[in-house]
């Protein structure tokens, strides 16, 4: 299967100095007629462009911003990695000018479909707009540094009330992100299951809970102080006592262009986690050296 390169859209990370120049080079190499899109606000134009595919230039965060738009527009994604981990991206920046045209000419071997969820935050009796999510929904404390009491119910049945910094509801895709750092399991990316993971909890249930993809997970704020819902790390919704967030299966799926076998996930999993850990250590050392230099 070939994808018309002249109709592909490119979204780049506006916060990266390297992203726009590479995006411009890619646009020239592909001969695309579409305008460049930026995470600084250009994403909204995607629906009007009717592209054949969406290429992202940045890291996993850039791809997360693109996933909802691409899913709603029913176009596949191809990620070029300028970030650290690159769990979702497919091609490293140094190889982009060579490999992106090859992928679009039919060099990809399969379409990696990922289940998405939708989150609806609402006050008691009030309306709520669904937010489509690829990675995770996090409900936790707001400005005040206190544990938050968060009631969790699955399919209308009470599970528990956590006293925790936050509760994560993650997709299989998000299971290698914040949920993993909080002690959650790694799910195979093609799984539709969701995992509920408390963060720094005090109570009887501190283990993660995996629920089927057709489940409805409801989180209710039971503390008097403010809380917040964050979806995929960039959509924030303030919450108050008795407000709820309902997480259910989304009608949309994200599709990624991939080469090689689906089982490559196992081959690259440890490498990517190790690379992320090494880069985190490097950043910590650099910050410590800078603090020491400044006295």
DRENZA-205325 format. One record per residue (C-alpha): x, y, z. Coordinates in steps of 0.1 Angstrom, whole numbers, plus 5000, padded with zeros to 4 digits. Layout:
XYZ;...
END
This chain:
500050005000;501350344990;500450685006;500450994984;503451204999;502151524983;499151515006;500851425038;500651665067;503651735091;503251845127;506351955145;507152035182;507352415185;509352385217;512252215199;514852405180;515652115157;512052025149;510952295124;514152275103;513751905100;510051935092;510852185064;513451945050;510951655051;508251875034;510751945006;511751585002;508151465001;506951754979;503951795001;501452074993;500152085029;501252365052;503452275082;501552235115;502852335149;502152215184;501952585193;498352585179;498452465143;497052115151;493452245148;493852285110;494351905104;490651835099;490452095071;493451955052;492151595046;495751455045;496651095036;498951065067;500251275095;504051285102;505151415136;508551555142;509351565180;509051305207;506251095222;504551405235;504251545201;502751225188;500251215217;499051555207;498651425171;496951095180;493451235187;493351445156;494651175134;492250915148;489251145143;490451225107;491050845101;494650895089;497750695100;500650835120;504350815114;506550955142;510051095138;511851095171;513651395185;512751305221;514251065247;512350735248;510550715215;508150445225;505550565200;507750715173;509050495145;512050665129;515050845144;515751195133;519051105116;517250855093;514151065086;514951205052;515850865039;513150645056;510050865057;509750865018;510350485018;507550425044;505050625024;506050444992;504950115008;508050045030;505949995061;504749635067;501749675090;499449925106;499749925144;496249995158;496050115194;492850125215;492050475228;489750575257;487650885263;487351075296;484451295306;484851525336;481751675351;480251845381;477351665398;474451675373;476351885349;477451815313;480851715302;482751705269;484651375261;488351405257;489951135235;493050985251;495850755239;498050725269;496350795303;493950985324;495351105357;493151245385;495051385415;495751675439;495752025426;497752315442;497652185478;500251925487;497851685505;496751335497;493551335477;490651095484;489550955451;486650705449;486950445421;484050245407;484049995378;480849945359;478950115388;480449885414;482650055441;486249935440;487750145468;488550495479;492150575475;494050825496;496850905472;498651165452;496751055421;495050765404;495950675368;493650505343;495950395315;495550225282;497949955271;499950225252;500250425284;501250125305;504950195297;504650565307;503550715340;501650405350;504850195348;506750455369;503950425395;504250045397;501749935371;502249635347;503349655311;500449555288;500949445252;500249755230;497549575210;495549495242;492349685248;492549645286;492849945309;494849955341;494050145373;497150255392;497250455424;500150685430;501750695465;498650555481;497850495517;495250235522;494249865518;494549845480;497849955466;498149705437;497249805401;493949665388;493549555351;489949585337;488549475303;488249725275;484449755277;484649865313;483450205326;485850345353;484450635374;486650845396;485051075422;486751355442;485951305478;488351555493;487451915502;490452065484;490852115446;492051845423;492851815386;492351575357;495151555332;494651365299;497751255279;499851505299;498551825281;494851855287;494051985322;490652005338;490252155373;488051955396;486352005430;484651785456;482051545442;483151605406;483651285386;485651155357;484250865337;486750675315;485350445288;486450295255;486650545227;485150475192;488550585178;491750395173;495150535166;497050385137;500850385133;502850295103;505350025113;508049815097;509149475109;507249235131;504649335158;506849125182;509549395178;507849545208;509549285230;512849335213;512949705219;511249735252;514149695275;516449895253;514050195253;513550175291;517250155296;517850445273;515250655292;516950565325;520350655312;519150985299;517451065332;520651005350;522551225325;520051505330;520251475368;524051495367;523951795344;521551985367;523651895398;526752025381;524952345370;523752405406;527252345420;528652595394;526152855404;527052805441;
END
